[in-house]
């Protein structure tokens, strides 16, 4: 695949060295993701959750009773990464795992009452993180749209 990236003439002067750390989009995304996860950590710990477990619960609060493969597709995680997270959620009493009656090869994940009960607390967690971001809801939506487009572009390259 051939790809040429030329900056407009006025931008070329500011991009002195494309290999400087501060000029790396990958680093900015990495650092932002790290800081975002760190912002969530203390609040999630009080709920008895890790960040990956929280992401799984977000999927289940949206649609309960989905398969491991569907959760993996939504979170862009393979089953080898997801299975230990699901086992810990089950051990903590937040979800149950069971074979689907229609296809025993598929494992269905269902929220328990305890897992459903965490949803209200999660709303407060999101609100607290939003305050730390110091961005309006429309700014967050625009940033998320840009990041989703980036994810799709990178996924298309696979």
N, C-alpha and C positions, 0 to 999 in steps of 0.2 A: 504494500500500500504506500503510495506516495502522498506526502502531506507537506504543503508549504505554508508557513505562517509568517506573514510579513506584517509588521506593525505599521500603522499609518505614519507618514513622515514626521509629524509632530511628536509621536510617541517614541520614535527611535532614539531621540536625544536623551530621554529619561531612562530607558532601559540600557544602562551602561554595560552591565555584565549579566547575561541571562542565567548564569550559574550561581549568582549570589543567593544565599539562603532567603533573604527578604524578597527576592523576585520569584520564588517558587510557590505556585498555587498549591501543589501537593503538601508543602509544609504548612501553609496557612490552613488548609482543610484538616490536616492532622492535628495541629495545635488547637484549633477550634473544637474538634471532636473530643479531644482530651479534656479541655476545659469544660465542655458541656457535660460530659460524663462525670467529671469531678463535682460539678454543681449539683447534680442529682444524687450523688452517692450518700451524703449524710441523711437526707430525707428518706431515701429508699431503705437504708440500713435500719432506720426506725420502724419501717414497715416489714422488715425481715426479707428484703429483696435485693438482688443484684441488678445492675442495669440491664443485662440480657434477659433476666427473668421478667423485669418490668416490660420490656419490649414484647415478650411473648404474651403477657397479660393484656397489653394494649390490643393485640390481634384478637384475643379471645373475648375481650369486652365488646369488641365490634361485632364479632361473629363467634358464638360459642359452638363447641362441638365440631371442630374442624380437624382435618388430619394433620399429622406431623409434616407431610410433604407440602400441604397448603401453608402452614405456618412458615416453613422454610422458604417457600416461594415469596411470601409477603415480606419476610425479613432478609431475604437474600442470603440465607445460611444453609449449609448442607446438613444432612441428618446426623453426621458424626459430631458436629458442633452443637446441634440442637438437642440431641438425645440426653446428654448429661444435665443440661439446663432443665429439661422437662422432668427428669427423674428427681432433681432437687425440689422442683415445684410440687411434685407429687408427695415427696417425703414431708414437705412442710405443710401439706394439707390444702394447697391452693387449687390443685387440679387432680383429675383422675385420668388415667390412660387405659384404654380398652381397645381390643380388636373390633373392627367393624363387622357386624353380622353379615353384611352384603359382600364383604371382601376381607377375609382374615389377614391378608397381607398389609392392610392399612390399619394404622393405629390412630384412633380418634382421641382428641384431647378435649376434656370438658371441665369447666369451672366447677368448683365446689361452692357451697354457700360462703365459706371463708374467702375464697378467691373473688367471688362477686362482691363481697363486702369491702374489699380493698379499693374498689373503683372510686368511692367517695373520697378516700384519702388521696388518691392519685390526682384528683382535681386540684387539691391544695398544693401538691408538689408542682404541678405544671404552672400554677399561678405564681408560686415563689420563684421558679426559674425564669418565668417571663419578666418578673420584676428585675432580676439580675441582668437580663439581656438589655434592658433599657431601650427596647424597640416597641413600636406600636404593633397591633395585630396585623394591619395591612403590610407593614414592613416585614414582619415574620412570614406572612403568606408569600410575598414577593421573593424573599430569600429562599424559602422552601421550594418555590417553583423553579428558581434558577438552579438550585442543587438537584432537584429531580430531573431537570433537563440534562444536567451534567452526568448524572447517573445513567440516564438512558443513552446518551452519546457514548459513554465508556462501555456500556453493556453491548451496544451495537458492534463495537470493535471486537468483541469476543467471538 
